[in-house]
Amino acid sequence: FTARLTRAGFRAEEVKVRANGRRGGARHVIWLAAAPS
């Protein structure tokens, strides 16, 4: 998904986090994208 955003002209960043922080839990991926100016 990050590659698709980049190819579309967005500046994309992928952040991987755990549901309960350092205690663990499910893994989530959050995509942050900025539109081209």
PDB file of N, H, CA, C and O in Angstrom:
ATOM      1  N   PHE A   1       0.829  -1.190   0.000  1.00  0.00           N
ATOM      2  CA  PHE A   1       0.000   0.000   0.000  1.00  0.00           C
ATOM      3  C   PHE A   1       0.874   1.255   0.000  1.00  0.00           C
ATOM      4  O   PHE A   1       0.556   2.243  -0.662  1.00  0.00           O
ATOM      5  N   THR A   2       1.966   1.204   0.742  1.00  0.00           N
ATOM      6  H   THR A   2       2.224   0.401   1.279  1.00  0.00           H
ATOM      7  CA  THR A   2       2.884   2.347   0.769  1.00  0.00           C
ATOM      8  C   THR A   2       3.419   2.644  -0.625  1.00  0.00           C
ATOM      9  O   THR A   2       3.502   3.805  -1.025  1.00  0.00           O
ATOM     10  N   ALA A   3       3.779   1.607  -1.360  1.00  0.00           N
ATOM     11  H   ALA A   3       3.711   0.664  -1.034  1.00  0.00           H
ATOM     12  CA  ALA A   3       4.292   1.794  -2.723  1.00  0.00           C
ATOM     13  C   ALA A   3       3.229   2.399  -3.630  1.00  0.00           C
ATOM     14  O   ALA A   3       3.544   3.240  -4.472  1.00  0.00           O
ATOM     15  N   ARG A   4       1.990   1.989  -3.471  1.00  0.00           N
ATOM     16  H   ARG A   4       1.734   1.306  -2.787  1.00  0.00           H
ATOM     17  CA  ARG A   4       0.904   2.545  -4.294  1.00  0.00           C
ATOM     18  C   ARG A   4       0.704   4.024  -4.012  1.00  0.00           C
ATOM     19  O   ARG A   4       0.494   4.809  -4.937  1.00  0.00           O
ATOM     20  N   LEU A   5       0.768   4.413  -2.747  1.00  0.00           N
ATOM     21  H   LEU A   5       0.939   3.776  -1.995  1.00  0.00           H
ATOM     22  CA  LEU A   5       0.637   5.828  -2.402  1.00  0.00           C
ATOM     23  C   LEU A   5       1.781   6.637  -3.006  1.00  0.00           C
ATOM     24  O   LEU A   5       1.569   7.727  -3.538  1.00  0.00           O
ATOM     25  N   THR A   6       2.988   6.097  -2.919  1.00  0.00           N
ATOM     26  H   THR A   6       3.160   5.211  -2.487  1.00  0.00           H
ATOM     27  CA  THR A   6       4.155   6.793  -3.460  1.00  0.00           C
ATOM     28  C   THR A   6       4.047   6.950  -4.972  1.00  0.00           C
ATOM     29  O   THR A   6       4.340   8.019  -5.506  1.00  0.00           O
ATOM     30  N   ARG A   7       3.632   5.898  -5.660  1.00  0.00           N
ATOM     31  H   ARG A   7       3.394   5.029  -5.226  1.00  0.00           H
ATOM     32  CA  ARG A   7       3.470   5.970  -7.121  1.00  0.00           C
ATOM     33  C   ARG A   7       2.396   6.972  -7.517  1.00  0.00           C
ATOM     34  O   ARG A   7       2.461   7.550  -8.602  1.00  0.00           O
ATOM     35  N   ALA A   8       1.407   7.184  -6.650  1.00  0.00           N
ATOM     36  H   ALA A   8       1.354   6.714  -5.769  1.00  0.00           H
ATOM     37  CA  ALA A   8       0.334   8.135  -6.940  1.00  0.00           C
ATOM     38  C   ALA A   8       0.750   9.574  -6.628  1.00  0.00           C
ATOM     39  O   ALA A   8      -0.030  10.505  -6.826  1.00  0.00           O
ATOM     40  N   GLY A   9       1.989   9.755  -6.136  1.00  0.00           N
ATOM     41  H   GLY A   9       2.623   8.999  -5.975  1.00  0.00           H
ATOM     42  CA  GLY A   9       2.490  11.093  -5.897  1.00  0.00           C
ATOM     43  C   GLY A   9       2.433  11.550  -4.453  1.00  0.00           C
ATOM     44  O   GLY A   9       2.797  12.685  -4.146  1.00  0.00           O
ATOM     45  N   PHE A  10       1.982  10.683  -3.566  1.00  0.00           N
ATOM     46  H   PHE A  10       1.687   9.761  -3.815  1.00  0.00           H
ATOM     47  CA  PHE A  10       1.916  11.040  -2.151  1.00  0.00           C
ATOM     48  C   PHE A  10       3.245  10.757  -1.471  1.00  0.00           C
ATOM     49  O   PHE A  10       4.007   9.895  -1.908  1.00  0.00           O
ATOM     50  N   ARG A  11       3.514  11.485  -0.406  1.00  0.00           N
ATOM     51  H   ARG A  11       2.895  12.186  -0.051  1.00  0.00           H
ATOM     52  CA  ARG A  11       4.656  11.186   0.455  1.00  0.00           C
ATOM     53  C   ARG A  11       4.099  10.291   1.556  1.00  0.00           C
ATOM     54  O   ARG A  11       3.323  10.754   2.392  1.00  0.00           O
ATOM     55  N   ALA A  12       4.480   9.024   1.569  1.00  0.00           N
ATOM     56  H   ALA A  12       5.110   8.647   0.890  1.00  0.00           H
ATOM     57  CA  ALA A  12       3.858   8.049   2.454  1.00  0.00           C
ATOM     58  C   ALA A  12       4.831   7.528   3.501  1.00  0.00           C
ATOM     59  O   ALA A  12       6.034   7.413   3.266  1.00  0.00           O
ATOM     60  N   GLU A  13       4.267   7.216   4.666  1.00  0.00           N
ATOM     61  H   GLU A  13       3.290   7.309   4.857  1.00  0.00           H
ATOM     62  CA  GLU A  13       5.049   6.639   5.753  1.00  0.00           C
ATOM     63  C   GLU A  13       4.218   5.536   6.389  1.00  0.00           C
ATOM     64  O   GLU A  13       3.012   5.688   6.582  1.00  0.00           O
ATOM     65  N   GLU A  14       4.870   4.424   6.712  1.00  0.00           N
ATOM     66  H   GLU A  14       5.850   4.301   6.555  1.00  0.00           H
ATOM     67  CA  GLU A  14       4.192   3.290   7.327  1.00  0.00           C
ATOM     68  C   GLU A  14       4.685   3.160   8.762  1.00  0.00           C
ATOM     69  O   GLU A  14       5.890   3.088   9.005  1.00  0.00           O
ATOM     70  N   VAL A  15       3.753   3.130   9.715  1.00  0.00           N
ATOM     71  H   VAL A  15       2.774   3.188   9.518  1.00  0.00           H
ATOM     72  CA  VAL A  15       4.108   3.014  11.127  1.00  0.00           C
ATOM     73  C   VAL A  15       3.480   1.736  11.667  1.00  0.00           C
ATOM     74  O   VAL A  15       2.267   1.545  11.580  1.00  0.00           O
ATOM     75  N   LYS A  16       4.319   0.856  12.227  1.00  0.00           N
ATOM     76  H   LYS A  16       5.305   1.011  12.298  1.00  0.00           H
ATOM     77  CA  LYS A  16       3.819  -0.392  12.807  1.00  0.00           C
ATOM     78  C   LYS A  16       3.770  -0.238  14.322  1.00  0.00           C
ATOM     79  O   LYS A  16       4.760   0.141  14.948  1.00  0.00           O
ATOM     80  N   VAL A  17       2.611  -0.535  14.905  1.00  0.00           N
ATOM     81  H   VAL A  17       1.807  -0.843  14.397  1.00  0.00           H
ATOM     82  CA  VAL A  17       2.422  -0.380  16.349  1.00  0.00           C
ATOM     83  C   VAL A  17       1.750  -1.619  16.922  1.00  0.00           C
ATOM     84  O   VAL A  17       1.143  -2.407  16.197  1.00  0.00           O
ATOM     85  N   ARG A  18       1.869  -1.778  18.233  1.00  0.00           N
ATOM     86  H   ARG A  18       2.363  -1.138  18.823  1.00  0.00           H
ATOM     87  CA  ARG A  18       1.187  -2.857  18.930  1.00  0.00           C
ATOM     88  C   ARG A  18      -0.051  -2.278  19.608  1.00  0.00           C
ATOM     89  O   ARG A  18      -0.054  -1.113  20.006  1.00  0.00           O
ATOM     90  N   ALA A  19      -1.092  -3.078  19.738  1.00  0.00           N
ATOM     91  H   ALA A  19      -1.089  -4.024  19.414  1.00  0.00           H
ATOM     92  CA  ALA A  19      -2.359  -2.614  20.296  1.00  0.00           C
ATOM     93  C   ALA A  19      -2.207  -2.103  21.730  1.00  0.00           C
ATOM     94  O   ALA A  19      -2.852  -1.126  22.111  1.00  0.00           O
ATOM     95  N   ASN A  20      -1.365  -2.754  22.521  1.00  0.00           N
ATOM     96  H   ASN A  20      -0.841  -3.548  22.211  1.00  0.00           H
ATOM     97  CA  ASN A  20      -1.197  -2.366  23.920  1.00  0.00           C
ATOM     98  C   ASN A  20       0.191  -1.812  24.191  1.00  0.00           C
ATOM     99  O   ASN A  20       0.729  -1.978  25.286  1.00  0.00           O
ATOM    100  N   GLY A  21       0.761  -1.167  23.214  1.00  0.00           N
ATOM    101  H   GLY A  21       0.325  -1.032  22.325  1.00  0.00           H
ATOM    102  CA  GLY A  21       2.091  -0.593  23.408  1.00  0.00           C
ATOM    103  C   GLY A  21       3.136  -1.671  23.625  1.00  0.00           C
ATOM    104  O   GLY A  21       3.179  -2.661  22.893  1.00  0.00           O
ATOM    105  N   ARG A  22       3.962  -1.482  24.613  1.00  0.00           N
ATOM    106  H   ARG A  22       3.927  -0.679  25.207  1.00  0.00           H
ATOM    107  CA  ARG A  22       5.049  -2.436  24.874  1.00  0.00           C
ATOM    108  C   ARG A  22       4.555  -3.741  25.474  1.00  0.00           C
ATOM    109  O   ARG A  22       5.281  -4.735  25.463  1.00  0.00           O
ATOM    110  N   ARG A  23       3.335  -3.760  25.998  1.00  0.00           N
ATOM    111  H   ARG A  23       2.745  -2.952  26.007  1.00  0.00           H
ATOM    112  CA  ARG A  23       2.806  -4.984  26.602  1.00  0.00           C
ATOM    113  C   ARG A  23       2.396  -6.000  25.560  1.00  0.00           C
ATOM    114  O   ARG A  23       2.145  -7.156  25.897  1.00  0.00           O
ATOM    115  N   GLY A  24       2.322  -5.599  24.300  1.00  0.00           N
ATOM    116  H   GLY A  24       2.526  -4.660  24.026  1.00  0.00           H
ATOM    117  CA  GLY A  24       1.987  -6.547  23.248  1.00  0.00           C
ATOM    118  C   GLY A  24       0.601  -6.322  22.698  1.00  0.00           C
ATOM    119  O   GLY A  24       0.112  -5.194  22.639  1.00  0.00           O
ATOM    120  N   GLY A  25      -0.020  -7.400  22.302  1.00  0.00           N
ATOM    121  H   GLY A  25       0.378  -8.316  22.350  1.00  0.00           H
ATOM    122  CA  GLY A  25      -1.333  -7.305  21.690  1.00  0.00           C
ATOM    123  C   GLY A  25      -1.232  -7.389  20.181  1.00  0.00           C
ATOM    124  O   GLY A  25      -0.164  -7.655  19.629  1.00  0.00           O
ATOM    125  N   ALA A  26      -2.341  -7.161  19.531  1.00  0.00           N
ATOM    126  H   ALA A  26      -3.208  -6.945  19.979  1.00  0.00           H
ATOM    127  CA  ALA A  26      -2.391  -7.252  18.072  1.00  0.00           C
ATOM    128  C   ALA A  26      -1.478  -6.210  17.439  1.00  0.00           C
ATOM    129  O   ALA A  26      -1.219  -5.152  18.012  1.00  0.00           O
ATOM    130  N   ARG A  27      -1.001  -6.535  16.252  1.00  0.00           N
ATOM    131  H   ARG A  27      -1.212  -7.394  15.787  1.00  0.00           H
ATOM    132  CA  ARG A  27      -0.164  -5.588  15.508  1.00  0.00           C
ATOM    133  C   ARG A  27      -1.040  -4.800  14.548  1.00  0.00           C
ATOM    134  O   ARG A  27      -1.932  -5.355  13.906  1.00  0.00           O
ATOM    135  N   HIS A  28      -0.780  -3.512  14.457  1.00  0.00           N
ATOM    136  H   HIS A  28      -0.056  -3.061  14.979  1.00  0.00           H
ATOM    137  CA  HIS A  28      -1.518  -2.644  13.546  1.00  0.00           C
ATOM    138  C   HIS A  28      -0.528  -1.902  12.669  1.00  0.00           C
ATOM    139  O   HIS A  28       0.600  -1.629  13.081  1.00  0.00           O
ATOM    140  N   VAL A  29      -0.953  -1.578  11.460  1.00  0.00           N
ATOM    141  H   VAL A  29      -1.868  -1.800  11.125  1.00  0.00           H
ATOM    142  CA  VAL A  29      -0.141  -0.773  10.556  1.00  0.00           C
ATOM    143  C   VAL A  29      -0.929   0.491  10.255  1.00  0.00           C
ATOM    144  O   VAL A  29      -2.086   0.421   9.839  1.00  0.00           O
ATOM    145  N   ILE A  30      -0.307   1.644  10.462  1.00  0.00           N
ATOM    146  H   ILE A  30       0.632   1.701  10.799  1.00  0.00           H
ATOM    147  CA  ILE A  30      -0.945   2.932  10.203  1.00  0.00           C
ATOM    148  C   ILE A  30      -0.184   3.604   9.076  1.00  0.00           C
ATOM    149  O   ILE A  30       1.038   3.740   9.135  1.00  0.00           O
ATOM    150  N   TRP A  31      -0.905   4.021   8.054  1.00  0.00           N
ATOM    151  H   TRP A  31      -1.897   3.910   8.005  1.00  0.00           H
ATOM    152  CA  TRP A  31      -0.285   4.719   6.930  1.00  0.00           C
ATOM    153  C   TRP A  31      -0.573   6.203   7.051  1.00  0.00           C
ATOM    154  O   TRP A  31      -1.716   6.620   7.237  1.00  0.00           O
ATOM    155  N   LEU A  32       0.492   6.998   6.941  1.00  0.00           N
ATOM    156  H   LEU A  32       1.421   6.660   6.791  1.00  0.00           H
ATOM    157  CA  LEU A  32       0.368   8.452   6.938  1.00  0.00           C
ATOM    158  C   LEU A  32       0.797   8.919   5.557  1.00  0.00           C
ATOM    159  O   LEU A  32       1.860   8.537   5.068  1.00  0.00           O
ATOM    160  N   ALA A  33      -0.024   9.739   4.935  1.00  0.00           N
ATOM    161  H   ALA A  33      -0.888  10.050   5.332  1.00  0.00           H
ATOM    162  CA  ALA A  33       0.310  10.216   3.594  1.00  0.00           C
ATOM    163  C   ALA A  33      -0.003  11.701   3.484  1.00  0.00           C
ATOM    164  O   ALA A  33      -1.016  12.183   3.991  1.00  0.00           O
ATOM    165  N   ALA A  34       0.885  12.405   2.815  1.00  0.00           N
ATOM    166  H   ALA A  34       1.708  12.013   2.404  1.00  0.00           H
ATOM    167  CA  ALA A  34       0.690  13.830   2.571  1.00  0.00           C
ATOM    168  C   ALA A  34       0.511  14.037   1.076  1.00  0.00           C
ATOM    169  O   ALA A  34       1.266  13.499   0.266  1.00  0.00           O
ATOM    170  N   ALA A  35      -0.495  14.820   0.722  1.00  0.00           N
ATOM    171  H   ALA A  35      -1.109  15.257   1.380  1.00  0.00           H
ATOM    172  CA  ALA A  35      -0.759  15.100  -0.689  1.00  0.00           C
ATOM    173  C   ALA A  35       0.347  15.979  -1.258  1.00  0.00           C
ATOM    174  O   ALA A  35       0.939  16.786  -0.541  1.00  0.00           O
ATOM    175  N   PRO A  36       0.620  15.819  -2.541  1.00  0.00           N
ATOM    176  CA  PRO A  36       1.648  16.668  -3.156  1.00  0.00           C
ATOM    177  C   PRO A  36       1.213  18.129  -3.157  1.00  0.00           C
ATOM    178  O   PRO A  36       0.029  18.438  -3.290  1.00  0.00           O
ATOM    179  N   SER A  37       2.175  19.007  -3.009  1.00  0.00           N
ATOM    180  H   SER A  37       3.136  18.756  -2.900  1.00  0.00           H
ATOM    181  CA  SER A  37       1.834  20.433  -2.962  1.00  0.00           C
ATOM    182  C   SER A  37       1.916  21.079  -4.325  1.00  0.00           C
ATOM    183  O   SER A  37       1.659  22.275  -4.457  1.00  0.00           O
TER     184      SER A  37
END
